[in-house]
Amino acid sequence: MSQFARQTKIINPSLLDKRILIIGAGGIGSWTALSLAKIGCQDITVMDFDEVALENIGSQIYTRKDIGRKKVDALHDIIGEMVSDPSDVTKPYNLQTREERWEPKTKIDYEIVISALDSMETRKQLWESIKVNPFILNYIDGRMGGEFMKILCLELTNASLELYAKYEKTILPPEKVDPTPCTAKAIAYNTLMIGSIIASMVKNICRSQFNPFDFSFDMSCLRTV
């Protein structure tokens, strides 16, 4: 029996064949990578230059034994242990890593790009690069702060100037941006949920059931009925 047997009526992993790049392997990026690997995405690359620190353990995928390691190396090993099947040589584990910081000159030739950045200025630079890149079909931008999350997803192949303008309004100028990095205040249940929602978006893209998506939610506002 396949490890994906219980999800095939929702999405068959054979359909999850888009080339995916996740920029950032922290609170958003690490759980997004795990969620995508768990549903059977076949071609995932994660880019990050940072090392695992003690304060990352609470809200990110890493363990204490990973402290001091490059995040992409630790992430590769952790997810590999969770999802790979050494007995099935026809489906090798295929999480690729790039130990580097994203820069405007960085080459991107992936169909789906997921931003898990913690800087609005870097996010702005990334968007300027993405919107003129003919390879990228869909762009997903995950943001968080404490118990708040915001996720935006755009289809670039048929996007209107109006849609671009709507997204660009969410990229705030420096004077309106909280200088605290988005992961400086973080808690596991929020980062886990963001990764799960992004995986669901990717599933919809691969099933050709995608609609432009703008989702914001504050977990601290949960109330009983």
N, C-alpha and C positions, 0 to 999 in steps of 0.2 A: 504494500500500500504506500502511496506517495505521502510525504509529509504535508502536502498541500491538499489532501483528499477532501478535507472538510470546507474548503473555500472555493472549489472549482465551479459551483453553481453561482458564485458571486463574481469571480474572475479566475480564469485559467492562467497560470503563470506563463504559458506559451505566448500569451498576448502582451505580456509585460516586457517588450523587447526594445523600448526606446532607450537611447543612450542618455544617461542622466548624470549631471554634474551637481554636486552639493558643495557650495563654497562656505566653508566653516565647519568645524567638527566639535563645536561646543554644545551648549544647552539645546539649541534647536537642531543643529546638524547631526549630532551623534544619535539622537533618538529617531530622527528622520531616516538616517541610513539604516538603523536597525529595523524600523517599520517597513521600509521598502524591501530589504533583504528577506524579512519574514514572510512577505506576501509573494516573493518569488521574482522580483525584478532581476533581470539577467545581466545588466550592464550599468553598474553604479561606480562613479568615481567621486572621491571626497578629497577636497583641497584644503589644507591648513598648514600653518608653519609653527604653531604653538606647542608647548609641552604641558602635560598633565600636572596640575598643582593640587594641593590638599583641598583648597576651597572649591574645586571642580567636582569633588566626589558626590556631594549631596544632590546636585541637580543634573548631572551629566551621567553618561553610561559607564564611566571609568571606575576602577577599584583602587584601593590603596597601593596595591602592588604595581600599578601603572604610573605612580607619581615619578616625575622626571623623564618619562618616555615621551616621544613625540606622539601627539594625539592620533595622527593618522595611522601610526604603527600599532598603537594599542587598540584602536577601533577595528583595524583589520583582523587582529587576532581574536578579539572578543566576539565579533559578529561571526567570524569563521567557525568558532567553537559552537555557536548557537545554531547555525543553519547549514553548515556543510555536511555532506554525506560522503565520507571517504570510500564507501563501498560502491558508489555510483559514479564511475569515471566518465559517464556520458554527460553529466551535469556538474562540471567543476565549479568550485566557489570562485566568484568573479567580482569581488570588490576591489577596485583599483584605487590607489592613493597617489596624491601629488603633494609632496612635502614642500610647499611654497606658499608665499603670500600672494593673493590676487592683486594684480596691477593692471592699469589700463592697456598695457602692451601684451597681457597674457592672452594666448590663443585659446579660443573656445569654439569647439566644433561638435557640440552636443545638442541633442534635440530638445531636452528639457534642462533648464538651469534653475537651481534652487538656491536662493540667497539666504544664508544663515549668518549674516554679518552682524556686528554689534556697533557699527558706526553709520550715521546718516550720511556723512560726507562720502564714505567709501561706497555706500549704497547708490548715491547719486552718480558717482563715477562709473559704477558697474552698469547702471541703467543706460547711461550715454553710450556705453560700448555695446550693450545688448540690443538696443533698438535699431542699430544699423547692421547687425550681424545676420546674414541670410541663413545660417545654419540652424539658428534657434527657433523652435516652433512654439514653445511655451515657457513662460517665466513665472516662477513662484517666489514670492517675497515673504518670508516669515519674520515677525518682529515680536518682541516681548519685553516686559518690565515688571518684575514682581509677579502679581497674579493676573496681569493684563496680557492679552495676546491680540495680534492683528495679523491676518494672512491675506495676501492678495495674489491672484493668479490671472495671468493674461495669456491669450492666444495671439501670437504675433503675426501669423501668416495673413489673417484677414482683419487685423486690428484697424480701427478708424483713428483719425487724429483726435477725435473727441475722447476715445478711450485712453489714448496716450496722455492727453492733457489731464484727464481725471486721475490717472495714476500719479502723474508728476506733482499734483497738488498735495499728495501725501508725503512727498519728500520735502521736509521742512527746511527753511534756511537756517544757517548756523545760529542766528540770534534767538530762534524759537525752539531750539533743540536742547533738551535736558543733557548737560555735559556728562552725566553718569552713563557709562556703557550699559547697553540693554541687558546684559547678563550679570551686572553688578548686584542686582536684586533678583534672585531666582529661586524657584522651588520646584521640586521634581514633578508634581502632578500637573503643573502648567507646561513644562517643557515636554513631558510625555504626550500630553494632549495635542500640542502643536505638531509633533512628529506624526501622530496618528492621522490628523486631519490632512496634512500634506500628502501622506501615503494614499489616502482616499481620493484626493485630487488627481494624483498620478494615475490611479486606477481608472478614473473617469476619462482622462485624456486617452489612455490606451484602448478604452472601449468606444472611443469616438462619441462620448456622451458629455463632452465638456461644455460648460458655460462659464463666462467670465465671473470671477468669484472675489468678493470683498467681505471678509468676515472679521468682526471684532467682538471680543468678549472679555469681561472682567470676572474672574473666578471668585473674587471677594464679594461679589453681589449675589451669589447663590443663596437662595432662601427656600425654606420648606413651604409647602402650600397647605 
